Amino acid sequence: MWKPNFVFIMLGIIINPKSGKKRFRHQRRFLFQFLRRRHQPFTYRVTLYAGHATELARELVEGGYEQLLVLGGDGTLNEVVTGIMDARIDDEKRQRIQVGLIPRGTGNDYGRFWGLTRDFRKAIDTFFSGKPTPIDVGRLTYQRNGEEKHYYFINSLGFGVDPLCCYYAERLKPYIGAHHVNYVFGLLKALVEQQVIPMSVYVDGKHEVTGGLFVMSLADGPYSGGGMKLNPKADPRDGMLNGMFVEKPTFGRVMKALPNLFNGKLTEIDFVHSIEGKEVELKTTKHLLIECDGVLHHFMGSCRVECLHHAIQFVAPKDF
């Protein structure tokens, strides 16, 4: 009887059946057949509701799993990372956990940085032949009833127009499906409706800007909103947050900026403030709607955002 000459790590698979659901059955069947041919031991879990992937990931890593493969979009990946960060394990063990991605969502912005597309066979090959790479995780900390609370993100954190765009893009899915065009329509509606938020921004303890926030993005990855390159210098391996801050622009300035959303030159526009640092503090008394990798949250008042350097590992293509 043939036996492998190396030791397999037990694999945990988390599947969101609502992401890219038209091809869901075919992709899952192909993956399971591939794993059985490899004699790869695995356990899989299917998400049933929003936030379920966080519970499943926490349960798996607390149970000793050190490899997690995510079949889903940016939101599912965010929930899995949140589960890993919330798990009752020490940091040394957390830093050994390897996360892989088979992109199946609408935006797939995190996978885009790594060259992972909806070619699920290529994504599977990348996971089993790729390179585990230490990556950063962003953490937002705020106060609620005197207690510290956290939200995590692996790709980007948005304020102002950004989360409002995600909100409207999600609402369009039942009518036009999951497409990049959702974000375009969502963005146009958000640009009209967003009101400015009085806010002061401090980067690594130094005052950066005070004004009426219209849109702000802090990121470990360059893409958001289905391919918009809001933070072209962002790299999930460098231990830094990259960001941009825009006060209320005129209609003419908005039209000037739109072509630059996808070409990586947005931060070259004079009214876009660029941010780079390990920690960003936002001071405001207003209610904030935010998006963490496309997942919407809200809270009241000020917050602190920090980059947790090399918090976990991501299985990247060999050429990264």
C-alpha angles and dihedrals in degrees: 000000000000117000126186115248092221136056120255121219113227107257126215117202123198116194129192104199092192094063110089088344097174091075097029099110095045093049095046092048092049092049094050092048090050092051093049091051088054091048086235113165112224146161122209133200128191120213117237103183144004110297094019093112089061091056092046095048092048091050093049098048093044085053091057103266113146098178123061125179116198123206102191147064134291091285094055090046089051091053091049092050090048089053091051093048092047094047119115096245132112121262093249091059092043091055090058094056113111121208124195130187137214100186114227105150137095102260104023089185097154093050090048091066090055095044093252112146135171088283090113095186090057090047091052091049090050092054094053098038101029134101123263103232127190109241138185127249123204121224128196116200124195138161126252119175090340094308129111114243129187141210120187133207133184099191116016146348119208137195133185115359092010100068092036088056090051091049094055093040089056092049090054095057096087089054106040103011129237106320138138087247087071089070093048093055090040091052094050092051092045092051089057097044105037116109122204119262117214105235145154119213125207122187118200088341096309123111110251108172142339121202148094106314114221099166133355133176129187114187152177090193130047100231133070139152095039099313105336107144099218096153107030095175096052115120123179091216104052103076093240137110116225119198151161132218126196127186120209105304128201119253090255092054091049090054090048092052099046097080089052094057092088105028100065094246100101094107090056091070112102098233094051112093113211121215131197128171148102096258133026125191121200119198119198140126095216133102111263128208108197138176123218107195088332095312111122123227135160139203140157128255137352128354143182124229121197138176114237101208116226092346095159139353131259122202102236132181114276094251093064 
